[in-house]
Amino acid sequence: MANNKKLSELTLNELYQEKKKRKGILSVLGIAIVIVCGILIFLAVKNKNNKLIAVASCCFITLLPGISYLGQIEKEIKNRHQK
């Protein structure tokens, strides 16, 4: 978060900046995770190591906190537009 402020303390412009920043970070991490998972699945099939498939499928869990926080930002922006 910007300067460890709560979302309710941020201005609308700061919320939009935070949303843009978080979307960029999540996009880059998402692409990187898809590539890594593809490599892990390829290696699992090639080496007949099924454990790597489980690891590859669990990698996406790391994105959940970021997606959740992005949802909170969008909710706060929506609440401010209703006022």
VOBATI-91079 format. One record per atom (N, C-alpha, C): x, y, z; residue in three letters; atom name; chain. Coordinates in pm, 1 decimal, padded with zeros to 6 digits. Atoms other than C-alpha are relative to their C-alpha. Layout:
# VOBATI-91079
<pt <X,Y,Z>,ALA,CA,A>
...
END
This chain:
# VOBATI-91079
<pt <00083.2,-00118.7,00000.0>,MET,N,A>
<pt <00000.0,00000.0,00000.0>,MET,CA,A>
<pt <00086.9,00124.0,00000.0>,MET,C,A>
<pt <-00074.0,-00125.1,00004.9>,ALA,N,A>
<pt <00106.5,00356.9,-00053.4>,ALA,CA,A>
<pt <00018.6,00054.7,00141.0>,ALA,C,A>
<pt <-00036.6,-00054.7,-00131.2>,ASN,N,A>
<pt <00285.0,00468.5,00265.4>,ASN,CA,A>
<pt <-00076.6,-00064.8,00114.4>,ASN,C,A>
<pt <00068.4,00076.4,-00104.2>,ASN,N,A>
<pt <00102.2,00201.7,00471.5>,ASN,CA,A>
<pt <-00128.8,00066.6,00047.3>,ASN,C,A>
<pt <00128.6,-00059.9,-00034.5>,LYS,N,A>
<pt <-00224.4,00396.7,00466.4>,LYS,CA,A>
<pt <-00110.9,-00100.3,-00027.7>,LYS,C,A>
<pt <00117.4,00079.3,00029.7>,LYS,N,A>
<pt <-00562.4,00231.9,00481.3>,LYS,CA,A>
<pt <-00061.8,00052.0,-00129.4>,LYS,C,A>
<pt <00061.6,-00041.4,00126.1>,LEU,N,A>
<pt <-00762.5,00241.4,00161.9>,LEU,CA,A>
<pt <-00094.3,00118.6,00018.8>,LEU,C,A>
<pt <00093.6,-00110.0,-00024.0>,SER,N,A>
<pt <-01016.4,00474.8,00318.1>,SER,CA,A>
<pt <00071.0,00133.3,00019.1>,SER,C,A>
<pt <-00076.1,-00122.7,-00020.4>,GLU,N,A>
<pt <-00739.7,00727.2,00388.1>,GLU,CA,A>
<pt <00062.7,00053.2,-00129.4>,GLU,C,A>
<pt <-00060.3,-00040.9,00126.8>,LEU,N,A>
<pt <-00615.2,00740.5,00027.2>,LEU,CA,A>
<pt <-00096.9,00087.8,-00078.7>,LEU,C,A>
<pt <00083.6,-00080.6,00087.5>,THR,N,A>
<pt <-00739.3,01000.4,-00216.7>,THR,CA,A>
<pt <-00040.8,-00084.8,-00120.2>,THR,C,A>
<pt <00047.1,00073.2,00116.5>,LEU,N,A>
<pt <-00920.8,00893.2,-00531.1>,LEU,CA,A>
<pt <00111.7,-00017.6,-00103.1>,LEU,C,A>
<pt <-00113.5,00011.5,00092.4>,ASN,N,A>
<pt <-00613.2,00967.2,-00744.6>,ASN,CA,A>
<pt <00099.8,-00104.1,00047.0>,ASN,C,A>
<pt <-00091.9,00099.7,-00055.1>,GLU,N,A>
<pt <-00395.6,00758.3,-00512.7>,GLU,CA,A>
<pt <-00056.4,-00140.7,-00018.0>,GLU,C,A>
<pt <00062.4,00130.0,00020.4>,LEU,N,A>
<pt <-00646.4,00474.2,-00537.4>,LEU,CA,A>
<pt <00016.3,-00046.4,-00144.9>,LEU,C,A>
<pt <-00018.1,00035.3,00140.7>,TYR,N,A>
<pt <-00631.7,00484.7,-00917.5>,TYR,CA,A>
<pt <00145.4,-00036.9,-00029.1>,TYR,C,A>
<pt <-00141.4,00033.2,00019.0>,GLN,N,A>
<pt <-00250.5,00485.2,-00906.6>,GLN,CA,A>
<pt <00032.1,-00136.8,00058.9>,GLN,C,A>
<pt <-00023.1,00129.2,-00066.0>,GLU,N,A>
<pt <-00248.8,00192.3,-00664.1>,GLU,CA,A>
<pt <-00061.7,-00112.9,-00082.4>,GLU,C,A>
<pt <00066.7,00100.6,00083.0>,LYS,N,A>
<pt <-00495.5,00002.3,-00883.3>,LYS,CA,A>
<pt <00082.7,-00029.5,-00124.5>,LYS,C,A>
<pt <-00081.4,00016.9,00121.2>,LYS,N,A>
<pt <-00282.4,00060.5,-01193.0>,LYS,CA,A>
<pt <00128.2,-00076.3,00030.9>,LYS,C,A>
<pt <-00123.9,00065.6,-00039.9>,LYS,N,A>
<pt <00033.3,-00047.2,-01010.0>,LYS,CA,A>
<pt <-00024.1,-00147.8,00030.2>,LYS,C,A>
<pt <00030.8,00139.2,-00036.8>,ARG,N,A>
<pt <-00126.6,-00362.3,-00868.2>,ARG,CA,A>
<pt <-00036.0,-00083.7,-00122.7>,ARG,C,A>
<pt <00034.4,00073.6,00122.1>,LYS,N,A>
<pt <-00272.2,-00460.7,-01207.3>,LYS,CA,A>
<pt <00125.3,-00034.4,-00078.7>,LYS,C,A>
<pt <-00125.3,00025.6,00070.4>,GLY,N,A>
<pt <00072.1,-00427.9,-01364.1>,GLY,CA,A>
<pt <00080.0,-00110.9,00065.2>,GLY,C,A>
<pt <-00074.8,00101.5,-00073.9>,ILE,N,A>
<pt <00237.1,-00634.8,-01093.8>,ILE,CA,A>
<pt <-00064.8,-00136.8,-00017.4>,ILE,C,A>
<pt <00069.8,00127.2,00013.8>,LEU,N,A>
<pt <-00030.4,-00904.3,-01111.6>,LEU,CA,A>
<pt <00010.6,-00054.7,-00142.6>,LEU,C,A>
<pt <-00012.6,00045.0,00139.4>,SER,N,A>
<pt <-00009.7,-00916.0,-01491.4>,SER,CA,A>
<pt <00136.7,-00063.1,-00024.4>,SER,C,A>
<pt <-00135.4,00052.3,00019.9>,VAL,N,A>
<pt <00367.1,-00963.7,-01490.7>,VAL,CA,A>
<pt <00019.1,-00131.1,00075.7>,VAL,C,A>
<pt <-00013.0,00123.7,-00077.5>,LEU,N,A>
<pt <00354.9,-01223.0,-01212.5>,LEU,CA,A>
<pt <-00083.4,-00112.6,-00060.6>,LEU,C,A>
<pt <00085.5,00100.7,00061.2>,GLY,N,A>
<pt <00066.9,-01402.4,-01381.6>,GLY,CA,A>
<pt <00063.6,-00061.6,-00123.1>,GLY,C,A>
<pt <-00067.2,00049.8,00120.4>,ILE,N,A>
<pt <00254.3,-01429.4,-01710.4>,ILE,CA,A>
<pt <00119.7,-00086.6,00037.5>,ILE,C,A>
<pt <-00116.9,00076.8,-00043.4>,ALA,N,A>
<pt <00568.0,-01547.1,-01531.6>,ALA,CA,A>
<pt <-00041.5,-00135.8,00057.5>,ALA,C,A>
<pt <00045.7,00125.7,-00060.0>,ILE,N,A>
<pt <00373.6,-01810.1,-01336.4>,ILE,CA,A>
<pt <-00052.0,-00095.5,-00106.6>,ILE,C,A>
<pt <00047.8,00086.2,00108.6>,VAL,N,A>
<pt <00204.3,-01939.7,-01651.6>,VAL,CA,A>
<pt <00118.1,-00063.6,-00072.9>,VAL,C,A>
<pt <-00118.9,00053.8,00067.7>,ILE,N,A>
<pt <00544.4,-01979.4,-01818.3>,ILE,CA,A>
<pt <00067.1,-00107.3,00085.8>,ILE,C,A>
<pt <-00065.0,00096.0,-00089.8>,VAL,N,A>
<pt <00694.3,-02152.6,-01514.9>,VAL,CA,A>
<pt <-00083.5,-00126.9,00013.6>,VAL,C,A>
<pt <00086.1,00118.1,-00010.9>,CYS,N,A>
<pt <00392.1,-02381.7,-01480.0>,CYS,CA,A>
<pt <00005.3,-00084.2,-00126.4>,CYS,C,A>
<pt <-00013.8,00073.9,00125.2>,GLY,N,A>
<pt <00416.9,-02473.8,-01846.4>,GLY,CA,A>
<pt <00128.3,-00080.5,-00004.4>,GLY,C,A>
<pt <-00129.1,00070.7,-00004.1>,ILE,N,A>
<pt <00782.0,-02564.6,-01801.6>,ILE,CA,A>
<pt <-00006.6,-00116.2,00097.9>,ILE,C,A>
<pt <00010.9,00108.1,-00098.7>,LEU,N,A>
<pt <00703.6,-02766.9,-01488.8>,LEU,CA,A>
<pt <-00083.1,-00115.7,-00053.0>,LEU,C,A>
<pt <00084.2,00107.0,00054.9>,ILE,N,A>
<pt <00427.2,-02958.8,-01664.1>,ILE,CA,A>
<pt <00075.2,-00074.2,-00110.3>,ILE,C,A>
<pt <-00080.5,00064.5,00103.6>,PHE,N,A>
<pt <00654.2,-03023.5,-01962.4>,PHE,CA,A>
<pt <00103.1,-00094.4,00061.8>,PHE,C,A>
<pt <-00099.8,00084.0,-00065.8>,LEU,N,A>
<pt <00926.2,-03154.1,-01731.5>,LEU,CA,A>
<pt <-00063.1,-00119.7,00070.1>,LEU,C,A>
<pt <00069.0,00110.3,-00067.5>,ALA,N,A>
<pt <00675.4,-03364.0,-01539.5>,ALA,CA,A>
<pt <-00036.0,-00110.1,-00098.8>,ALA,C,A>
<pt <00035.4,00099.1,00101.4>,VAL,N,A>
<pt <00556.1,-03533.6,-01856.9>,VAL,CA,A>
<pt <00124.7,-00066.6,-00056.1>,VAL,C,A>
<pt <-00123.4,00053.0,00060.2>,LYS,N,A>
<pt <00905.6,-03572.9,-01998.4>,LYS,CA,A>
<pt <00070.6,-00098.3,00094.2>,LYS,C,A>
<pt <-00072.7,00082.9,-00096.6>,ASN,N,A>
<pt <01055.5,-03718.5,-01679.1>,ASN,CA,A>
<pt <-00090.1,-00096.5,00076.5>,ASN,C,A>
<pt <00099.1,00085.5,-00067.2>,LYS,N,A>
<pt <00738.1,-03901.2,-01568.8>,LYS,CA,A>
<pt <00001.4,00022.2,00150.9>,LYS,C,A>
<pt <-00001.0,-00039.2,-00141.0>,ASN,N,A>
<pt <00744.5,-03712.9,-01238.9>,ASN,CA,A>
<pt <-00129.3,00076.5,00027.8>,ASN,C,A>
<pt <00132.5,-00058.7,-00018.9>,ASN,N,A>
<pt <00381.4,-03648.2,-01146.1>,ASN,CA,A>
<pt <-00005.3,00102.3,00113.3>,ASN,C,A>
<pt <-00001.0,-00096.0,-00111.0>,LYS,N,A>
<pt <00474.6,-03450.0,-00836.2>,LYS,CA,A>
<pt <00013.7,00143.6,-00050.2>,LYS,C,A>
<pt <-00017.2,-00134.8,00055.5>,LEU,N,A>
<pt <00573.1,-03153.4,-01052.8>,LEU,CA,A>
<pt <-00132.3,00058.6,-00049.1>,LEU,C,A>
<pt <00131.3,-00048.6,00043.9>,ILE,N,A>
<pt <00216.8,-03131.9,-01187.9>,ILE,CA,A>
<pt <-00074.2,00060.4,00118.4>,ILE,C,A>
<pt <00064.1,-00054.1,-00120.1>,ALA,N,A>
<pt <00089.0,-03078.7,-00832.6>,ALA,CA,A>
<pt <00061.4,00134.8,00038.4>,ALA,C,A>
<pt <-00068.3,-00126.6,-00030.1>,VAL,N,A>
<pt <00348.9,-02807.7,-00774.5>,VAL,CA,A>
<pt <-00043.8,00107.7,-00097.9>,VAL,C,A>
<pt <00038.8,-00096.6,00103.6>,ALA,N,A>
<pt <00259.1,-02639.0,-01103.6>,ALA,CA,A>
<pt <-00142.4,00049.7,00021.9>,ALA,C,A>
<pt <00139.0,-00042.2,-00018.5>,SER,N,A>
<pt <-00111.9,-02635.0,-01022.7>,SER,CA,A>
<pt <-00018.1,00086.5,00124.7>,SER,C,A>
<pt <00011.8,-00079.5,-00123.3>,CYS,N,A>
<pt <-00052.1,-02481.1,-00679.6>,CYS,CA,A>
<pt <00066.5,00136.9,-00010.9>,CYS,C,A>
<pt <-00070.3,-00127.5,00015.6>,CYS,N,A>
<pt <00157.9,-02192.1,-00810.6>,CYS,CA,A>
<pt <-00095.3,00118.2,-00008.7>,CYS,C,A>
<pt <00093.7,-00109.9,00019.7>,PHE,N,A>
<pt <-00149.7,-01985.2,-00893.3>,PHE,CA,A>
<pt <-00057.0,00053.3,00132.0>,PHE,C,A>
<pt <00049.2,-00043.3,-00131.1>,ILE,N,A>
<pt <-00243.6,-01966.2,-00523.8>,ILE,CA,A>
<pt <00074.3,00123.8,00047.6>,ILE,C,A>
<pt <-00078.3,-00115.5,-00043.1>,THR,N,A>
<pt <00032.1,-01709.0,-00477.4>,THR,CA,A>
<pt <-00057.9,00132.1,-00050.3>,THR,C,A>
<pt <00060.7,-00122.5,00053.0>,LEU,N,A>
<pt <-00170.2,-01458.8,-00683.1>,LEU,CA,A>
<pt <-00125.5,00042.6,00076.2>,LEU,C,A>
<pt <00127.3,-00031.0,-00066.5>,LEU,N,A>
<pt <-00480.2,-01473.8,-00460.4>,LEU,CA,A>
<pt <00003.1,00122.1,00091.2>,LEU,C,A>
<pt <00000.5,-00121.4,-00082.9>,PRO,N,A>
<pt <-00375.5,-01210.4,-00202.5>,PRO,CA,A>
<pt <00001.8,00128.3,-00083.2>,PRO,C,A>
<pt <-00004.9,-00117.6,00086.2>,GLY,N,A>
<pt <-00292.8,-00964.0,-00480.1>,GLY,CA,A>
<pt <-00132.3,00026.5,-00068.5>,GLY,C,A>
<pt <00130.9,-00014.1,00064.5>,ILE,N,A>
<pt <-00621.2,-01028.5,-00658.9>,ILE,CA,A>
<pt <-00103.5,00048.2,00100.6>,ILE,C,A>
<pt <00092.1,-00042.2,-00105.2>,SER,N,A>
<pt <-00808.9,-00989.3,-00331.5>,SER,CA,A>
<pt <00017.4,00147.7,00032.5>,SER,C,A>
<pt <-00026.9,-00140.5,-00030.5>,TYR,N,A>
<pt <-00640.5,-00656.2,-00257.7>,TYR,CA,A>
<pt <-00045.1,00090.6,-00113.7>,TYR,C,A>
<pt <00047.0,-00076.4,00115.3>,LEU,N,A>
<pt <-00713.8,-00534.4,-00609.0>,LEU,CA,A>
<pt <-00151.6,00014.2,00003.8>,LEU,C,A>
<pt <00145.6,-00006.0,-00015.4>,GLY,N,A>
<pt <-01079.2,-00618.6,-00549.0>,GLY,CA,A>
<pt <-00041.4,00100.3,00106.4>,GLY,C,A>
<pt <00029.3,-00097.6,-00104.8>,GLN,N,A>
<pt <-01074.6,-00412.7,-00229.7>,GLN,CA,A>
<pt <00018.4,00142.3,-00050.5>,GLN,C,A>
<pt <-00023.6,-00132.4,00057.0>,ILE,N,A>
<pt <-00929.9,-00116.7,-00417.8>,ILE,CA,A>
<pt <-00115.5,00038.7,-00091.4>,ILE,C,A>
<pt <00110.6,-00027.9,00091.7>,GLU,N,A>
<pt <-01198.2,-00142.4,-00686.5>,GLU,CA,A>
<pt <-00129.7,00026.5,00076.1>,GLU,C,A>
<pt <00119.6,-00021.0,-00082.7>,LYS,N,A>
<pt <-01467.1,-00167.4,-00418.6>,LYS,CA,A>
<pt <00002.6,00139.0,00063.5>,LYS,C,A>
<pt <-00012.5,-00131.9,-00061.0>,GLU,N,A>
<pt <-01335.6,00146.2,-00246.8>,GLU,CA,A>
<pt <-00024.5,00110.6,-00103.7>,GLU,C,A>
<pt <00023.5,-00098.3,00106.8>,ILE,N,A>
<pt <-01332.6,00337.2,-00577.9>,ILE,CA,A>
<pt <-00148.3,00006.2,-00033.8>,ILE,C,A>
<pt <00143.2,00004.1,00029.5>,LYS,N,A>
<pt <-01687.8,00223.4,-00648.9>,LYS,CA,A>
<pt <-00080.5,00070.0,00109.6>,LYS,C,A>
<pt <00070.5,-00064.0,-00111.9>,ASN,N,A>
<pt <-01802.6,00333.9,-00301.8>,ASN,CA,A>
<pt <00015.1,00152.1,-00005.1>,ASN,C,A>
<pt <-00021.3,-00145.8,00006.6>,ARG,N,A>
<pt <-01652.2,00678.5,-00353.2>,ARG,CA,A>
<pt <-00078.6,00062.0,-00114.0>,ARG,C,A>
<pt <00077.3,-00054.5,00112.1>,HIS,N,A>
<pt <-01826.5,00723.7,-00688.0>,HIS,CA,A>
<pt <-00148.8,00005.0,00032.6>,HIS,C,A>
<pt <00141.7,00001.3,-00038.2>,GLN,N,A>
<pt <-02163.1,00642.0,-00526.4>,GLN,CA,A>
<pt <-00033.9,00115.2,00093.5>,GLN,C,A>
<pt <00025.2,-00107.9,-00096.3>,LYS,N,A>
<pt <-02122.9,00919.1,-00268.6>,LYS,CA,A>
<pt <-00027.7,00129.8,-00068.8>,LYS,C,A>
END
